[in-house]
Amino acid sequence: MSPSQPQPRRVAITGASGLIGSALSAFLSARGDDVLHLVRREPRTPHEVGWDPASRNLVPGKLSGVEAVVHLAGAGVGAHRWTSAYKQKILDSRVNGTATIAIALADLEEPIALISGSAIGAYGDRGDEVLTEDSEMGTGFLADVVRAWEAATAPAQDAGLRVAHARTGLVLTPDGGAMKRVLPLARFGLAGPLGSGRQYWSWITLQDEVRALTHLIDHDLRGPVNLVSTAPMRQAEVMKALGAQLSRPAVLPAPALALKAALGEFAGDVLASAQVLPSVLTASGFVFEHDTIQSAMRWLVEQG
C-alpha cells in the first residue's frame, strides 16, 4: 500500500443499490474497504444490515465498528410527477431515513462520521448569482426539502459526531438521471436548450461524485459541501458541448411550456438556475478528474 493511500476502512452505505450508491460501493471495495449495505429487506449476506427507515427502525449495534456511514437513500426527485402524495414521499423518505441513521449513531456513542446526502436544490433558483456553501438557502419545494433533510442529522451532530452534507449537483452519467434521457436524443441531434437555455447547470460526473464522497469519508470535513465541478455552465452550453462531442447539432429547443406539460411542477426545477461552486472541496485539496465540460462530455460519451 502506498503511503498516500488510506488504510482500509469499514463503511456503511444506504441506497447502495442506487446509481451513486452502487458506484461508490464498487469504488470503496476496489480500494480494499469493508463495505456494508443497509437494506430494507431481509439481509442475505454478512455484508448486509437490515433497517426500516419508514418506521425509523435500526438497531444501533449493527453499525458498531464502522468508521463512516454514507447515507444516500431517498425517493427519486425526477422519478415521478410531483403530485402532493409524491412530494410528501420525497420529503418523508429523506427526513425519516436521515433521522433513523442519526439517532442510531448518537445512541451507539462511537466516533462514526455521517456523510449525509443532500442537494444543491438547497439554493433554489438564483439566476446568475455565484453560490458557495456560505450562501443562504433559497426558496421552493426542493430548498424546503433540503432544509428539513439536513436538519434531521441533528441527533448525530448534537452527539458530537462529524456530519457532512453532500450537496450534489447534476450528476453526469449515461446510466441514470437527466443524461440517461438526454444522451439518446443527443445522438440524433435532438438535445437542444431547455427553456431559454440560459439557466446555470452545476454538474459533476459520476466518477468525480464517487471520488468526492470518498474524499468526505477520508477527510475531516463538516457541514455543507457542494459536490459540483468548478465550471458551472449555462444549460445551452452543456448541450452544445455534448453535441460537439457527438458531432451532432444541439439547436432544437424544448419550450418551457412543453416541459411544464411533460414534467409538471418538476419542470420549474429543471429550468431553475444555480451557479454553484465547490469551495469546501477545492480548499481541502480535492482535484477533479473532469473539471471542464469538454472532458466531462468526452467521458460521458465514452461510458455510454
N, C-alpha and C positions, 0 to 999 in steps of 0.2 A: 504493500500500500504506500502510495507516495505521501510525503509529509503534508501536502496541501489537501489531501483527501480526508474528510472527516471519518472518525471511527463509525462502524455500523451502528445504527440506531433502531429502536423499536418504535414504530409509528403506527397509529390507528387512523383509518380513513372512513368517513361516512360518505355515501354517494360514490362508492368505489366502482360501481357498475356503470356510472355515467361517463360522459365524454371526457371531462377533465380528470375525474377520479380514476378511471381505468388507465389513462395515460400516466398519471402521477404514480399509481401503484406499480406499473411496469418499470418506470424510471427508478424508483426507490429500490425495488427488488433487484434491478440490474446492478446497482452500485453496492449491493450487499446488505441493505437494511432488512429487518424483520418487520413485515407489513401485516397488520391486522385489518380485516374488513368488518365494519359494523353492518349487519344485515337485518332486515325486518322479518325474515323467515327463520325457520329452524336452522341453526348452524350445521354445516355439512363437513367442515374440516376444522382442524385445530387452529387455523388462521382466520376463523370467523367468530364473531361475537354477536349474539342476538340483542336487539333492542327494539323498543316500540316508541318512536318519537311522538306519535299522535296521543298516546296516553302518558307520555313523559316517563317511560319505564326503562331504566338502565341500571343494572347492578354495578355500583361504583368499582367493586373489586375486580371486575372483568377488565378494567383498564389499568390495573396495577402494574407498574414496571415499564409502561410506555413513556417515552420522552416527549412526545407531541401527539396531539390529535388534530388532524386536518378535517374540518367539518365542511363538506360540500353538498350535502343532501338538501333537496328542496324541489318543489314543483316547478316545471319549466315555464319561464315567463312567456315565451313565444309559442308554447306548445298548443294552446287553445285560444279561442276568442275570449276576451275579458268580460264574461258575464259576472254578475255580482257574486255568484257562487264560486266561480273560478278565482276571482280576485281574493276572496276570503281564503281559498285553498292556498294560493301563493303566499299570503301573509302567515296563515297558521302553520304551514309546513316549515317555514323558516323560523318563526318565533318558538314553536314547540320543540323543534329539533335542537335549536341552539340552547334553549333553556335546559333541556334534558342533559346535554353534554356538560354545560357549565355547572349545573347543580351536582352532577356526578363527580366532576373533577374537584369541586370545592369540598365535597364530603370525603373524598379519598385522601386529601391532605398530603399529596405528593407533588413535587415540583414539576408538573407537566404543563407544557406550553399548549395553548389553544390557538390554532391558526383557523380562524373562522371566515368562511366565505362571505363575501359582500359584493357590492357592485357600484360602478360609477354612476348608476342611476341616482345615487345619493345627491348628486349636484343638480339634478333637474335640467331643464332646457335653459342654457345660459349664453346662447349666441356665440360671440367671438371672445368672450371673457376667458382669460387663461386661468385654469383651476389647478390647485395643488391640494395636498392633504390639509393645509391650513385654511382653505376656503370654507365658507359657510355652506351648510347643506341647502339644497334647493327645495322646490315645492313640487307637488304632483304625487300620483299614486306610488310610483317606484321610490321616490325620495322618502315618502312616509313608511314604506315597507323597510327600506334600509335603516331608517331611524329606529324602528322597533326591533329589527333583526339584530343590529349591533348592540342595542340596549339589553337584549336577552343574555348577553355574555356577562352581565353584572355579577352574578354569583362567583364566577371564576376570578374576575378582577378584584372583587371585594376580599377574596381569599388570598390575594397577593400573587396570583399566577400571572404569567406572561400571556397576554392576549393580543393578537394582531388581527386586524380586519382586512382581509384581502379583497380590496375593491377592484374587481375585474372589469375590464372594458370589453369591446367586441373581440371575441376570440376567432382568429382566422384559422380554419381547418376545413378540408373538404368533407369531413365525416360528420359534421353537425353544425348547428347554429345557422346564422344567416348565409354563410358561404355554401352550405350544402344545397341551398335553394338557388343561389345566385350563379355558382360556377357552371352548372349545365346550361343555363341561359346565356352566360357569357361566351361559351364555346360557339354559340350561334349568333353572336353579336347583338344579343338582346338585353344585356345588363347595363342599362344607362343610368342616368341620375334618378334618384328617388325624390319626388317633390322638386324643390329648387336645386337640389344637389349642393347647396352652399353650407349645409349644416356640417359641423365637425364630427368626424368619427374618430374616437380614440381606441386604437386597436392593439392587439398583441397576437403573435402566432401561438398556436397550441404548444409548440416546442418551448417558446420562451415563457409561456404561462406555467408550464410544469417546472421549468428551471427556477422561475421566480418563487413559486410555492416552496420549492426545496430550499431556496435561499432563506425564506422566512422560518423554515424549520431549523436551519443551521445557525442563524444569526439572531442576536438579542434585539429584535425589533418589536415595537409595541404600538398599539393604536392603529389608525387608518394607514394603509399602504396601497397606493394606486398601482395596479398591475396593468400597465399600458406601456406602449413604446414611447420613446421621446419625440416621436414625429406624428402627432395627430394630423389628420388630413381632412380636407373637405370631401364630402361623400362622392361628388362627381370626379374628383381626382383619384380617389380609391378605385372607382370603376374604370377610369381611364388607364390606370396602371395595370389593372387586371386585363383589360382589353389589349394593351400593348404586349403583355406577356404572351397572350394567346394569338397575337396578330389578327385581332378582330376589333371592329369598331365598338365603342361603348357610348352611343349618342342618343339612343331612343329613350326618352324619359318615361318614368312611371308617374303620372299626375297624382298630386296629393289626394284629390277626391277619390281616385280609383283605389289608392292604398287604403283610405279610410273605409271604403266599401268592402274591401277584401279582408282587412285586418281588424276592423272595428277600432276600439279605443287604443289598442296597442300601436296603431299607426302613429299616434301622437308622439310616442317614444321613439319609433323608427325615424321620424322626421325631426326629432329634437337634436340640438347641437350642444356638445360638451367637449371643450378643448382642454383635455386633462393631461397633466404631466406627472411622471413617476418620481417625484422629488426625493422621497424617502428611499426608494430602491437605489437610485443612482448615487445618492450621498453615502449609502452603505457599501458601495463598491460593486454593485451588480452590473454586469456587462451583457448587453443583449446580443443574441446571435443574429437577429433580424431587426435592425433598427432603421431601415429605410423601407418605404412602401414597395420599392422595386425588388429588394431582396426578399421581402415577405411574400410578394406575389409569385416570385420565382419558386420559392419553397412550396407555396400553396399549389401551384400548378403541377409541380413535380410529385407532390403527395397524392394529387387527385388523378 
